């Protein structure tokens, strides 16, 4: 199966956001949406993939993925905010 392209999979959203915000800011806004969707999926997965060392918490790899996605969102949001100024 070929790798999916963000430009293909999110075509309508990209077109709408790029028109409203400009190309760079629009793409960053869609990136934030994609990262948010990924964070939700990781959170759902964490419900089923519990840590054996820390009952009630997601497995360590799920925690690390969640943290990484949240940090990526923070960085993208900061660039988007800089572009708005």
Secondary structure, DSSP 8 states (H G I E B T S, - for coil): -----HHHHTHHHHHHHHHHH-HHHHHHHHHHHHHHHHHHHHHHHHHHSB-SSSTTSB-HHHHHHHHHHHHHHHHHHHHHHHHH-
